[in-house]
Amino acid sequence: MPSCSGLIDVIKYPRALFRTVFVIANNIYCVPTYLVWMFLLLPLKKIHENYYYKIEGILFHWLLANVSMWSTTAGYDLVEMGDDIGPALDERTLVIANHQSTSDVPLLMAAFNVKKGVLPNIMWIMDRMFKYTNFGAVSLLHQDFFIASGKSNREKSLVQLKSHLKKSYIPRKRKWMVLFPEGGFLRKRKEVSQRFAEKNNLPVLHHVTVPRVGAMKAIVDVLGSPDSPCRDEEKMLNSNDYVESTIATVTDEFNRSLTTAGFTNVDHHQQQPKQNDVINNSSSTFINSEAISTDDCDSFKDSPLTKLNGKLNDCLEYILDITIGYPNGKPLDLPNIVHGLRNPCQTYLFYRLYRSSEVPRDSESLTQWLYDRFIEKEKLLDEFYRTGMFPCGSSSMLPTVIQQDLLRFLLIHLFFITSTYVHYQLILMLINYSNVMYVYLLSDS
């Protein structure tokens, strides 16, 4: 009777072949289905753009859940530890992580898959070469950002990143974004990074590389610098002088609108809101919309009232620093995740969460802060490779294996398979209708 290990060796390669065929089929019936649904829902985008992108976010999450299933079913578990990241789940958060191989992104997808609300509202910042993969069309539609590598493209890419944040990330109400500051895989950049470190009197790193600060600085400039629009607005809202002047301005505009609408003898004390009411209930609207015509309301849309009634949600709230540790320092890669030939293992994710206010804004200080994070990663990974565990220290989260919902994976697959069948029948119907119309037009002529 063959031993258990012998039986595993017998089925190892047929299993790998089955997994490879399944992943290819998975891409064939999932990615086109996502694109067809988004095409069919284009009229909704014209009517209500927010609903369109909310649906898109759900479908995008389900696509990434499929990728999460590939690593889970291969036995490649994830263990998370470090800071509690719960407070950042529904806030604007920049994720920075070390980059070792092509498995980093699928494993982060698997980690985020179980975090409520993260994947539908995430933006990935990735190398431009991924635009030309099978998932590139999905990322383009989801409005991820593709950054061009190389010195000649660096400045142009950073300008484009700032523009993308203003035109896509903020209007789409995205929350998390993922950045790999090293700008490439460890094996590709390690030698260059070490030469750079020696030349600039920096610690020579072996488990990570010297990070590039340009993309992070661009993000901070748009979403978190002291002179950004959201910070200016925050300062003004905290200023009593600003509140008093805004109340006076709004009151004057209100009086003029009432006069225009035919309300002339209105008691001034009835019109003017109390300052404490404004401060304590900034979400309340103290202009009665029923008393003003549509045209008059339109004149208020750009008034200072919006600064009192709007929520300041365009600012970056958190920086989540993730250190990815592979067993024995041997990273998985995408082929491993597809065919599953490598033995099951656990990959560790160590979290460090920072408030945005803790991160410096000027270039020099921000560069040093980012360098410090990667020097810290070097020490963490050195400990991890030596002992098989990140140091717990004062971590609020002990090592916890991330559990995926296999039933949910099954239901998502059923949705995509059913959608593929429906779309296929719809395409056949359109082809038949076109043929009938063509024959009719020929006979009529």
TIKOL-105269 format. One record per residue (C-alpha): x, y, z; residue number from 1; residue in three letters. Coordinates in Angstrom, 3 decimals. Example, Ala and Ser with C-alpha at 12.3 -4.5 7.8 and 13.67 -1.06 7.14 Angstrom:
BEGIN
{{12.300 -4.500 7.800} 1 Ala}
{{13.670 -1.060 7.140} 2 Ser}
//
This chain:
BEGIN
{{0.000 0.000 0.000} 1 Met}
{{1.553 3.323 -1.015} 2 Pro}
{{2.364 5.791 1.729} 3 Ser}
{{0.558 9.111 2.072} 4 Cys}
{{3.606 11.026 0.788} 5 Ser}
{{3.857 8.657 -2.175} 6 Gly}
{{0.201 9.222 -3.042} 7 Leu}
{{0.734 12.975 -2.906} 8 Ile}
{{3.657 12.648 -5.324} 9 Asp}
{{1.478 10.599 -7.701} 10 Val}
{{-1.324 13.172 -7.876} 11 Ile}
{{0.979 16.200 -7.677} 12 Lys}
{{1.437 16.767 -11.388} 13 Tyr}
{{-2.118 15.912 -12.544} 14 Pro}
{{-3.323 18.319 -9.852} 15 Arg}
{{-0.957 21.009 -11.144} 16 Ala}
{{-2.241 20.465 -14.692} 17 Leu}
{{-5.860 20.696 -13.520} 18 Phe}
{{-5.129 23.903 -11.578} 19 Arg}
{{-3.414 25.493 -14.582} 20 Thr}
{{-6.342 24.665 -16.913} 21 Val}
{{-8.792 25.940 -14.284} 22 Phe}
{{-6.966 29.270 -13.818} 23 Val}
{{-6.853 29.809 -17.603} 24 Ile}
{{-10.587 29.021 -17.848} 25 Ala}
{{-11.200 31.243 -14.839} 26 Asn}
{{-9.651 34.171 -16.686} 27 Asn}
{{-11.640 33.380 -19.842} 28 Ile}
{{-15.065 33.435 -18.218} 29 Tyr}
{{-14.443 36.064 -15.509} 30 Cys}
{{-12.541 38.946 -17.137} 31 Val}
{{-14.722 39.226 -20.302} 32 Pro}
{{-17.878 38.911 -18.175} 33 Thr}
{{-16.755 41.842 -16.025} 34 Tyr}
{{-16.093 43.919 -19.164} 35 Leu}
{{-19.450 43.006 -20.740} 36 Val}
{{-21.354 43.926 -17.577} 37 Trp}
{{-19.614 47.286 -17.444} 38 Met}
{{-20.469 47.873 -21.104} 39 Phe}
{{-24.140 46.958 -20.576} 40 Leu}
{{-24.318 49.284 -17.573} 41 Leu}
{{-22.939 52.313 -19.452} 42 Leu}
{{-26.419 53.963 -19.592} 43 Pro}
{{-26.420 53.890 -15.768} 44 Leu}
{{-23.118 55.784 -15.823} 45 Lys}
{{-24.835 58.601 -17.735} 46 Lys}
{{-27.764 58.655 -15.304} 47 Ile}
{{-26.011 58.090 -11.983} 48 His}
{{-22.240 57.737 -12.148} 49 Glu}
{{-21.828 56.919 -8.451} 50 Asn}
{{-24.096 53.856 -8.721} 51 Tyr}
{{-22.192 52.712 -11.804} 52 Tyr}
{{-18.847 52.782 -10.002} 53 Tyr}
{{-20.354 51.198 -6.895} 54 Lys}
{{-21.435 48.208 -8.998} 55 Ile}
{{-18.052 48.223 -10.740} 56 Glu}
{{-16.335 48.097 -7.356} 57 Gly}
{{-18.349 45.038 -6.310} 58 Ile}
{{-17.529 43.188 -9.546} 59 Leu}
{{-13.881 44.207 -9.232} 60 Phe}
{{-13.834 42.803 -5.689} 61 His}
{{-15.287 39.507 -6.940} 62 Trp}
{{-12.615 39.284 -9.629} 63 Leu}
{{-9.876 39.755 -7.047} 64 Leu}
{{-11.607 37.187 -4.821} 65 Ala}
{{-11.043 34.673 -7.639} 66 Asn}
{{-7.329 35.459 -7.532} 67 Val}
{{-7.430 35.036 -3.742} 68 Ser}
{{-8.911 31.579 -4.239} 69 Met}
{{-5.927 30.466 -6.346} 70 Trp}
{{-3.437 30.871 -3.482} 71 Ser}
{{-5.853 29.616 -0.814} 72 Thr}
{{-6.648 26.346 -2.604} 73 Thr}
{{-2.920 25.744 -3.213} 74 Ala}
{{-2.335 25.776 0.546} 75 Gly}
{{-0.461 29.079 0.637} 76 Tyr}
{{-1.862 30.580 3.825} 77 Asp}
{{-1.387 34.118 5.072} 78 Leu}
{{-0.591 35.026 8.671} 79 Val}
{{-1.095 38.634 9.772} 80 Glu}
{{0.317 40.282 12.872} 81 Met}
{{1.367 43.691 14.158} 82 Gly}
{{-0.840 46.759 14.567} 83 Asp}
{{-4.610 46.614 14.475} 84 Asp}
{{-5.610 48.011 11.068} 85 Ile}
{{-9.338 48.126 11.815} 86 Gly}
{{-9.446 51.939 12.188} 87 Pro}
{{-8.050 52.349 8.649} 88 Ala}
{{-10.457 50.037 6.815} 89 Leu}
{{-12.944 52.760 5.870} 90 Asp}
{{-10.498 55.656 5.669} 91 Glu}
{{-8.180 57.052 3.013} 92 Arg}
{{-5.103 54.874 3.466} 93 Thr}
{{-1.826 54.564 1.592} 94 Leu}
{{-0.424 51.022 1.741} 95 Val}
{{3.333 50.673 1.263} 96 Ile}
{{4.958 47.233 1.065} 97 Ala}
{{8.253 45.574 0.193} 98 Asn}
{{8.304 43.953 -3.243} 99 His}
{{9.953 40.560 -3.720} 100 Gln}
{{8.137 38.697 -6.481} 101 Ser}
{{5.055 38.383 -8.691} 102 Thr}
{{3.155 36.750 -5.823} 103 Ser}
{{3.138 39.903 -3.677} 104 Asp}
{{0.064 41.370 -5.378} 105 Val}
{{-2.075 38.168 -5.406} 106 Pro}
{{-1.269 37.568 -1.727} 107 Leu}
{{-2.177 41.140 -0.780} 108 Leu}
{{-5.426 40.649 -2.714} 109 Met}
{{-6.085 37.554 -0.593} 110 Ala}
{{-5.337 39.474 2.615} 111 Ala}
{{-7.586 42.385 1.652} 112 Phe}
{{-10.359 40.094 0.373} 113 Asn}
{{-11.586 39.433 3.918} 114 Val}
{{-11.428 43.102 4.937} 115 Lys}
{{-14.861 44.621 4.457} 116 Lys}
{{-15.050 47.435 1.920} 117 Gly}
{{-11.341 47.476 0.984} 118 Val}
{{-11.134 45.829 -2.455} 119 Leu}
{{-14.165 47.582 -4.038} 120 Pro}
{{-12.581 50.946 -3.209} 121 Asn}
{{-8.895 50.259 -3.759} 122 Ile}
{{-6.504 51.746 -6.300} 123 Met}
{{-3.366 49.854 -7.316} 124 Trp}
{{-0.264 51.699 -8.479} 125 Ile}
{{1.636 49.293 -10.734} 126 Met}
{{4.235 49.139 -13.460} 127 Asp}
{{2.994 50.099 -16.913} 128 Arg}
{{3.843 46.642 -18.309} 129 Met}
{{0.809 45.204 -16.450} 130 Phe}
{{-1.442 47.310 -18.676} 131 Lys}
{{-0.767 44.805 -21.452} 132 Tyr}
{{-1.707 41.683 -19.468} 133 Thr}
{{-5.131 40.046 -19.521} 134 Asn}
{{-6.038 41.983 -16.375} 135 Phe}
{{-4.937 45.304 -17.860} 136 Gly}
{{-8.354 46.150 -19.311} 137 Ala}
{{-9.940 45.542 -15.906} 138 Val}
{{-7.431 47.807 -14.172} 139 Ser}
{{-7.958 50.517 -16.782} 140 Leu}
{{-11.712 50.409 -16.262} 141 Leu}
{{-11.281 50.371 -12.488} 142 His}
{{-8.963 53.372 -12.937} 143 Gln}
{{-5.847 51.966 -11.342} 144 Asp}
{{-2.655 53.852 -12.162} 145 Phe}
{{0.154 52.542 -14.364} 146 Phe}
{{3.486 54.161 -13.639} 147 Ile}
{{6.290 54.197 -16.200} 148 Ala}
{{9.695 53.053 -14.976} 149 Ser}
{{13.024 54.602 -15.915} 150 Gly}
{{14.638 57.973 -15.247} 151 Lys}
{{13.381 59.499 -18.488} 152 Ser}
{{9.740 58.810 -17.552} 153 Asn}
{{9.936 59.477 -13.823} 154 Arg}
{{8.974 63.158 -13.659} 155 Glu}
{{6.251 62.800 -16.271} 156 Lys}
{{4.773 59.803 -14.413} 157 Ser}
{{4.650 61.720 -11.136} 158 Leu}
{{2.782 64.600 -12.778} 159 Val}
{{0.355 62.068 -14.278} 160 Gln}
{{-0.073 60.404 -10.875} 161 Leu}
{{-1.066 63.715 -9.275} 162 Lys}
{{-3.539 64.351 -12.076} 163 Ser}
{{-4.948 60.825 -11.742} 164 His}
{{-5.514 61.272 -8.011} 165 Leu}
{{-7.466 64.477 -8.623} 166 Lys}
{{-9.462 63.195 -11.599} 167 Lys}
{{-10.097 59.572 -10.613} 168 Ser}
{{-9.116 58.586 -7.077} 169 Tyr}
{{-10.896 61.433 -5.274} 170 Ile}
{{-14.040 61.690 -7.482} 171 Pro}
{{-14.517 57.869 -7.389} 172 Arg}
{{-14.335 58.037 -3.571} 173 Lys}
{{-11.591 55.416 -3.442} 174 Arg}
{{-10.184 54.607 -0.002} 175 Lys}
{{-7.025 52.470 -0.107} 176 Trp}
{{-4.198 52.679 -2.597} 177 Met}
{{-1.234 50.305 -2.826} 178 Val}
{{2.301 51.437 -3.618} 179 Leu}
{{5.560 49.471 -3.795} 180 Phe}
{{8.144 52.217 -3.128} 181 Pro}
{{11.104 50.036 -4.157} 182 Glu}
{{9.959 50.346 -7.763} 183 Gly}
{{10.770 46.744 -8.715} 184 Gly}
{{11.449 43.224 -7.478} 185 Phe}
{{14.160 42.645 -4.871} 186 Leu}
{{16.205 40.344 -7.111} 187 Arg}
{{16.289 42.961 -9.884} 188 Lys}
{{17.087 46.021 -7.792} 189 Arg}
{{19.224 44.598 -4.985} 190 Lys}
{{22.634 45.149 -6.580} 191 Glu}
{{21.833 48.671 -7.788} 192 Val}
{{20.348 49.532 -4.386} 193 Ser}
{{23.457 48.377 -2.535} 194 Gln}
{{25.737 50.430 -4.789} 195 Arg}
{{23.511 53.458 -4.213} 196 Phe}
{{23.625 52.897 -0.441} 197 Ala}
{{27.411 52.657 -0.371} 198 Glu}
{{27.769 55.766 -2.518} 199 Lys}
{{25.412 57.810 -0.331} 200 Asn}
{{26.575 56.542 3.070} 201 Asn}
{{23.333 54.631 3.736} 202 Leu}
{{22.952 51.232 5.415} 203 Pro}
{{23.485 48.423 2.900} 204 Val}
{{20.239 46.433 2.756} 205 Leu}
{{19.980 42.744 1.873} 206 His}
{{16.313 41.823 2.356} 207 His}
{{14.831 45.007 0.872} 208 Val}
{{16.099 47.809 -1.361} 209 Thr}
{{16.404 51.561 -0.934} 210 Val}
{{12.919 52.966 -1.644} 211 Pro}
{{12.083 55.704 -4.123} 212 Arg}
{{10.178 58.555 -2.561} 213 Val}
{{8.781 60.275 -5.681} 214 Gly}
{{5.387 58.553 -5.895} 215 Ala}
{{4.767 58.818 -2.165} 216 Met}
{{5.672 62.521 -2.222} 217 Lys}
{{3.225 63.068 -5.091} 218 Ala}
{{0.469 61.343 -3.102} 219 Ile}
{{1.223 63.363 0.019} 220 Val}
{{1.267 66.595 -1.996} 221 Asp}
{{-2.237 65.947 -3.333} 222 Val}
{{-3.886 64.272 -0.347} 223 Leu}
{{-2.037 65.245 2.753} 224 Gly}
{{0.351 68.189 2.576} 225 Ser}
{{-0.226 71.223 4.811} 226 Pro}
{{-0.935 73.436 1.793} 227 Asp}
{{-3.320 71.041 0.029} 228 Ser}
{{-6.931 72.176 -0.426} 229 Pro}
{{-8.258 69.752 2.185} 230 Cys}
{{-5.757 70.942 4.794} 231 Arg}
{{-6.544 74.583 4.055} 232 Asp}
{{-10.214 73.831 4.487} 233 Glu}
{{-9.551 72.004 7.743} 234 Glu}
{{-7.567 74.946 9.116} 235 Lys}
{{-10.320 77.359 8.127} 236 Met}
{{-13.018 75.250 9.733} 237 Leu}
{{-11.042 75.260 12.970} 238 Asn}
{{-10.801 79.048 12.895} 239 Ser}
{{-13.455 81.025 14.819} 240 Asn}
{{-12.799 84.055 12.627} 241 Asp}
{{-13.516 81.972 9.557} 242 Tyr}
{{-16.749 80.598 11.063} 243 Val}
{{-17.949 84.086 11.983} 244 Glu}
{{-17.102 85.525 8.552} 245 Ser}
{{-18.728 82.572 6.801} 246 Thr}
{{-21.926 82.990 8.844} 247 Ile}
{{-22.030 86.680 7.907} 248 Ala}
{{-21.404 85.907 4.225} 249 Thr}
{{-24.041 83.179 4.132} 250 Val}
{{-26.540 85.438 5.923} 251 Thr}
{{-25.981 88.249 3.395} 252 Asp}
{{-26.361 85.832 0.472} 253 Glu}
{{-29.471 84.385 2.091} 254 Phe}
{{-31.021 87.833 2.544} 255 Asn}
{{-30.334 88.747 -1.078} 256 Arg}
{{-31.888 85.477 -2.257} 257 Ser}
{{-34.985 86.027 -0.142} 258 Leu}
{{-35.327 89.526 -1.530} 259 Thr}
{{-34.996 88.205 -5.076} 260 Thr}
{{-37.612 85.536 -4.356} 261 Ala}
{{-40.056 88.118 -2.977} 262 Gly}
{{-39.493 87.699 0.771} 263 Phe}
{{-38.690 91.219 1.922} 264 Thr}
{{-39.833 91.762 5.507} 265 Asn}
{{-38.095 88.910 7.252} 266 Val}
{{-36.829 89.355 10.784} 267 Asp}
{{-33.047 89.470 10.802} 268 His}
{{-32.857 87.506 14.055} 269 His}
{{-34.901 84.721 12.538} 270 Gln}
{{-32.580 84.483 9.552} 271 Gln}
{{-29.215 84.432 11.284} 272 Gln}
{{-28.160 81.015 12.606} 273 Pro}
{{-26.425 80.769 15.919} 274 Lys}
{{-22.691 80.233 15.785} 275 Gln}
{{-22.787 77.339 18.259} 276 Asn}
{{-25.361 75.586 16.120} 277 Asp}
{{-23.041 75.847 13.154} 278 Val}
{{-20.069 74.480 15.035} 279 Ile}
{{-21.920 71.680 16.803} 280 Asn}
{{-24.016 70.587 13.840} 281 Asn}
{{-21.938 71.187 10.745} 282 Ser}
{{-23.953 68.676 8.739} 283 Ser}
{{-27.212 70.579 9.150} 284 Ser}
{{-28.534 72.822 6.410} 285 Thr}
{{-29.716 76.183 7.734} 286 Phe}
{{-31.227 77.417 4.487} 287 Ile}
{{-34.753 76.213 3.846} 288 Asn}
{{-34.648 74.894 0.282} 289 Ser}
{{-38.419 75.213 -0.036} 290 Glu}
{{-38.219 78.985 0.373} 291 Ala}
{{-35.811 79.430 -2.526} 292 Ile}
{{-36.335 78.696 -6.179} 293 Ser}
{{-34.052 76.315 -8.092} 294 Thr}
{{-32.169 79.173 -9.693} 295 Asp}
{{-31.544 80.755 -6.313} 296 Asp}
{{-30.279 77.438 -4.914} 297 Cys}
{{-27.861 77.154 -7.803} 298 Asp}
{{-26.330 80.461 -6.808} 299 Ser}
{{-25.420 78.959 -3.426} 300 Phe}
{{-23.616 75.858 -4.679} 301 Lys}
{{-20.190 77.504 -4.617} 302 Asp}
{{-20.799 79.585 -1.516} 303 Ser}
{{-18.847 79.220 1.751} 304 Pro}
{{-21.806 77.215 3.092} 305 Leu}
{{-20.355 74.137 1.435} 306 Thr}
{{-17.294 74.453 3.617} 307 Lys}
{{-19.479 74.195 6.705} 308 Leu}
{{-21.835 71.469 5.495} 309 Asn}
{{-19.348 69.216 3.649} 310 Gly}
{{-17.333 66.370 5.157} 311 Lys}
{{-13.590 66.682 4.754} 312 Leu}
{{-12.859 63.313 3.166} 313 Asn}
{{-10.233 64.103 0.529} 314 Asp}
{{-7.312 63.865 2.940} 315 Cys}
{{-5.084 60.893 3.583} 316 Leu}
{{-5.780 59.542 7.067} 317 Glu}
{{-3.392 56.592 7.452} 318 Tyr}
{{-0.174 55.071 6.140} 319 Ile}
{{-0.191 51.271 6.404} 320 Leu}
{{3.309 49.797 6.203} 321 Asp}
{{3.250 46.062 5.372} 322 Ile}
{{6.340 43.867 5.594} 323 Thr}
{{5.912 40.646 3.603} 324 Ile}
{{7.941 37.712 4.890} 325 Gly}
{{8.217 34.484 2.883} 326 Tyr}
{{9.341 31.249 4.576} 327 Pro}
{{13.129 30.851 4.528} 328 Asn}
{{13.407 33.998 2.416} 329 Gly}
{{12.221 32.130 -0.694} 330 Lys}
{{9.352 34.082 -2.266} 331 Pro}
{{6.463 32.423 -3.990} 332 Leu}
{{5.752 33.572 -7.541} 333 Asp}
{{2.707 33.678 -9.798} 334 Leu}
{{3.464 30.319 -11.504} 335 Pro}
{{3.605 28.721 -8.016} 336 Asn}
{{0.195 30.147 -7.224} 337 Ile}
{{-1.213 28.904 -10.544} 338 Val}
{{0.086 25.317 -10.581} 339 His}
{{0.592 24.856 -6.831} 340 Gly}
{{3.638 22.578 -7.167} 341 Leu}
{{5.462 24.190 -4.267} 342 Arg}
{{4.642 22.670 -0.888} 343 Asn}
{{2.015 24.468 1.247} 344 Pro}
{{3.485 27.245 3.375} 345 Cys}
{{2.636 30.329 5.399} 346 Gln}
{{3.545 33.861 4.322} 347 Thr}
{{3.587 36.482 7.068} 348 Tyr}
{{2.312 40.052 6.814} 349 Leu}
{{3.553 42.422 9.523} 350 Phe}
{{1.501 45.621 9.887} 351 Tyr}
{{2.609 49.021 11.110} 352 Arg}
{{-0.115 51.689 11.039} 353 Leu}
{{0.669 55.425 11.136} 354 Tyr}
{{-1.621 58.415 11.270} 355 Arg}
{{-1.034 60.705 8.320} 356 Ser}
{{-0.225 63.527 10.730} 357 Ser}
{{2.797 61.508 11.956} 358 Glu}
{{4.384 61.521 8.500} 359 Val}
{{6.525 64.555 7.528} 360 Pro}
{{5.610 66.502 4.386} 361 Arg}
{{8.782 68.173 3.118} 362 Asp}
{{10.886 66.168 0.695} 363 Ser}
{{13.973 65.711 2.860} 364 Glu}
{{12.105 64.623 6.001} 365 Ser}
{{9.721 62.392 4.048} 366 Leu}
{{12.656 60.714 2.308} 367 Thr}
{{14.315 60.032 5.665} 368 Gln}
{{11.026 58.727 7.106} 369 Trp}
{{10.613 56.297 4.197} 370 Leu}
{{14.262 55.208 4.428} 371 Tyr}
{{13.728 54.523 8.143} 372 Asp}
{{10.739 52.315 7.362} 373 Arg}
{{12.772 50.149 5.001} 374 Phe}
{{15.725 49.989 7.379} 375 Ile}
{{13.197 48.788 9.950} 376 Glu}
{{11.909 46.220 7.425} 377 Lys}
{{15.476 44.971 6.992} 378 Glu}
{{15.733 44.315 10.739} 379 Lys}
{{12.274 42.729 10.880} 380 Leu}
{{13.022 40.400 7.989} 381 Leu}
{{16.432 39.515 9.424} 382 Asp}
{{14.659 38.405 12.603} 383 Glu}
{{11.962 36.610 10.600} 384 Phe}
{{14.404 34.628 8.477} 385 Tyr}
{{16.430 33.714 11.562} 386 Arg}
{{13.552 32.619 13.805} 387 Thr}
{{10.588 32.071 11.455} 388 Gly}
{{8.577 34.774 13.231} 389 Met}
{{8.379 38.559 13.299} 390 Phe}
{{9.105 40.036 16.749} 391 Pro}
{{5.813 40.576 18.581} 392 Cys}
{{6.989 43.426 20.815} 393 Gly}
{{4.032 45.647 21.657} 394 Ser}
{{1.968 44.398 18.712} 395 Ser}
{{-1.765 44.521 19.327} 396 Ser}
{{-2.417 41.646 16.880} 397 Met}
{{-0.886 38.246 17.585} 398 Leu}
{{-0.132 35.966 14.612} 399 Pro}
{{-3.491 35.093 13.043} 400 Thr}
{{-4.109 32.924 9.999} 401 Val}
{{-6.419 34.679 7.525} 402 Ile}
{{-9.477 32.504 6.894} 403 Gln}
{{-11.139 32.664 3.481} 404 Gln}
{{-14.804 31.828 2.845} 405 Asp}
{{-14.852 28.910 0.398} 406 Leu}
{{-18.654 29.022 0.026} 407 Leu}
{{-18.393 32.649 -1.067} 408 Arg}
{{-15.782 31.653 -3.661} 409 Phe}
{{-18.237 29.057 -5.026} 410 Leu}
{{-21.110 31.558 -5.252} 411 Leu}
{{-18.908 34.105 -7.032} 412 Ile}
{{-17.880 31.479 -9.593} 413 His}
{{-21.514 30.535 -10.148} 414 Leu}
{{-22.292 34.200 -10.790} 415 Phe}
{{-19.531 34.569 -13.383} 416 Phe}
{{-20.349 31.267 -15.096} 417 Ile}
{{-24.053 32.139 -15.256} 418 Thr}
{{-23.264 35.637 -16.509} 419 Ser}
{{-21.000 34.189 -19.201} 420 Thr}
{{-23.815 31.918 -20.394} 421 Tyr}
{{-26.316 34.812 -20.435} 422 Val}
{{-23.901 37.066 -22.309} 423 His}
{{-23.155 34.285 -24.798} 424 Tyr}
{{-26.863 33.810 -25.499} 425 Gln}
{{-27.305 37.559 -25.824} 426 Leu}
{{-24.488 37.760 -28.378} 427 Ile}
{{-26.009 34.853 -30.352} 428 Leu}
{{-29.365 36.590 -30.310} 429 Met}
{{-27.842 39.800 -31.641} 430 Leu}
{{-26.002 37.893 -34.380} 431 Ile}
{{-29.196 36.091 -35.436} 432 Asn}
{{-31.136 39.345 -35.413} 433 Tyr}
{{-28.455 40.991 -37.565} 434 Ser}
{{-28.592 38.100 -40.030} 435 Asn}
{{-32.396 38.286 -40.259} 436 Val}
{{-32.289 42.029 -40.811} 437 Met}
{{-29.610 41.591 -43.461} 438 Tyr}
{{-31.697 39.011 -45.329} 439 Val}
{{-34.789 41.208 -45.026} 440 Tyr}
{{-32.990 44.225 -46.439} 441 Leu}
{{-31.640 42.158 -49.337} 442 Leu}
{{-35.070 40.755 -50.179} 443 Ser}
{{-36.676 44.180 -49.883} 444 Asp}
{{-34.180 45.672 -52.328} 445 Ser}
//
